[in-house]
Amino acid sequence: MSQLKTKSKASLALWALVLTPLLSGCDQFSRFNHEKYDCGNNSTGINEILINKAKKGSTVSTTLNGVMEQSTINKVEKSEVYINLKGKVIKINREDGKLTVKEDNKFIILECKILKFKM
């Protein structure tokens, strides 16, 4: 009887070792990924940024002074996304939600709330 329990425990442990990496790697299989950066009202006029695919050339929706604008992603480096919008160069840090906005010779850093949705 104790041999049966030992084999059962060993089998359970083996399955746990096999399934853990498989289940933790499910991010690559998500069909839909949506990132929203909510910046509120600020001096740059950037209220919110919506990213569906963080790839170079993908379309980004930005609410600027209450009006929805479309732009494309120029560059993606590790956890940073770069876009140009109406004379502004915007760097988005996807980990902490900080936006660095360069307009002419001014730099403004915004702290935005990150909302991520995966399916």
N, C-alpha and C positions, 0 to 999 in steps of 0.2 A: 504494500500500500504506500509506503514512504517513497519507494522508487517511482511510483506513478506520480506522486506529488512533485518530486524533484524534476522529473521529465516535463511535467506540465509547466512548472515555473521556468525551466530553461527554455521551453518552447515560447512561452509568453515573453520572456526577455529578448529572445531572438527576433520575434515579430516587432517588438517595440524598437529595437535597433534598426530594423529594416524600414519601418513605416515613418519614423521620425524625420529622416532627411527628405523623404518623398513628400510628406505633408508640409514641411517647412518651406519647401521650394515651390509652393503653389503661386507665388507672386508672378512668376514668369508665365503662368497660364491664365492670368486675368484677361477677360475680354474687354473690359472697360476701365479706364483709369482717368480720374477727374481731379484736378487740383484747383482750389480756389484760394486766392489771397485777398482777404478783406482788409483794406487800408483805411476805410472811413473817409472823412473829409480832411483834407490837408492842403498845403500850399502848392503842391504839384498838380492837383486836380485828379490824380489817379485814385479812384474809389475802390476798384476791384479788378483783379486779373484772373481769367479762367484759362487753364491749360488742360487740354484733353490728351495730347501726346507730347511728351518732352523730347522731341526730335527736331533736328535742324530742318527748316522748311515747313514745319507744322503751323497751322493757324492758331492764333491766340486772340481771345476776346478780352478787350479792356474797356472798362467803364471809366471814361474821362469826363469829369464835370457833369455826370449824369447821362452822358451819351455813349452808347456802345460803339466801339471802334474795333476794326480788325487789323491785325498785323501778323508778321511771321517771325518765327524763331530764327535768329541769325547764327547762334552758336550755343552748344551745350558742352559744358566742361564739368565732369563729376557731378557736384550737387548745385551747379549754377547754370541759369538759363539767361541768355541775352536777347533782348528785342529792341527794335527802334520804333518809336511812335511819335509822330508829329514833332520832330526835332529833338526828341528826348532819347537818350540811350539808357535803357533800364536793365539792371543786373538783378536777377531774382535768386536769392539763396533759398533753395528748396528745403533745407533742414531747419532753419530758424525763422524763415518768413521775412527776413530783412530785404528791402528793396533799396538799391543804390541808384538814384536817378541823376543823370548828368544832362544838364541843359545849358548850352553855351559854356560859360566858365564856372557854373555853379554845380556843386554836388550836394544832394539832399539824401539822407538816409531815413527810410520809413520802416517802422516795425508793424508788420501786418499779421493778422490771424490766419493760420493755415487750416484749411478744411480739405481733407483728402477722402476720396471715395473710390473704392475698387469693387469690381464685380467680375 
